[in-house]
C-alpha cells in the first residue's frame, strides 16, 4: 500500500469516526422521544409518583416532585461548586508558583474527576448522612454532587484564565488597579465564556447522576417537593432507574422514557441558556 492509499484509508476512517460521533446523539434522542412522547402529558408533568411498587398504581402518577428535585440538586451543586472551582482556578493561575504543590493540586483535581460516582456517593453517605447528621436529604445530595462538578469547573476555568492575554493584566496594573481588582474586573470577564463551558460540563454530569443520589437523597419516588435543605428529595434519574429495574412491561417503561425526555429537555434548556450567555459575553468582548 503506497502512502497515498494509506492516507486515503486513514481519512476514510476519520470520516467514519466523525459520522458515528455525530449520529449517536440524534439516534438516542429519537429513540427516547419515540418511546416517551406518548406518555408525556400534563398529568404526568404535574402529578406525583406512588409509594407502592405496584405497576398499575405507579403508572397512573407523575413526576412533578422529581422535576423540581432534579432542578434543586443541579442548581444547588452549581451554586456551591462554581465559586469554589473558580477561586481555586484563580489561585492556581494567578497566585500559585509552578512547583510540586501546584502540580499535586492539579493531579488531585484530575483524579477527582475520574473517581467512580458510587465511591463519591458512599463517601457522601458516610460523612454527610451519618457522621454530620444531614440525613438523606437535599443538602447531602447537593454537597455530594458539587464534589463531582468541581473538577470540571476548576480545569475549564484554569484554561480560560490562562489564555487571557498578559497585556490585559499589565494595562490594568499600569492604571493603578490592584492585583485582585485586575483579576475581578479584567481577567474574569475575559475568561467568562470558558468558565461557563466548565460550569455547563459540571451541570451535565450532575443532572444525570444516579449512584450518588441513591445513597444521599432518600430515593427517587418522593411525593413531596423539598421545603428544607434537610428534606428528602426525589430526582428524575432515580425515578427512571427504579422503573427500569422493577418492570419489564413496555407501557411502564415508556413512562421511564417520558421521564428521560423531560430530563433531556431540562438539560438542553440549561445548555442553550449557558450558550446564549457565553455568546453574549463573546460578542461583548469582541466589541470592546
Secondary structure, DSSP 8 states (H G I E B T S, - for coil): --HHHHHHHHHHHHHHHHHHHHHHHHHHHHHHHHHHGGG-SHHHHH----SS--HHHHTT---HHHHHHHHHHHHHHHHHHHHHHHHHHHIIIIIS-SSHHHHHHHHHHHHHHHS-HHHHHHHHIIIIIIIS---SSHHHHHHHHHHHHHHHHHHHHHHHHHTS-HHHHHHHHHTT--HHHHIIIIIHHHHHHHHHHHHHHHHHHHHT--HHHHHHT--S---S---STTS----HHHHHHHHHHH---HHHHHHHHHHHHHHHHHHHHHHHHHHHHHHHHHHHHHH-
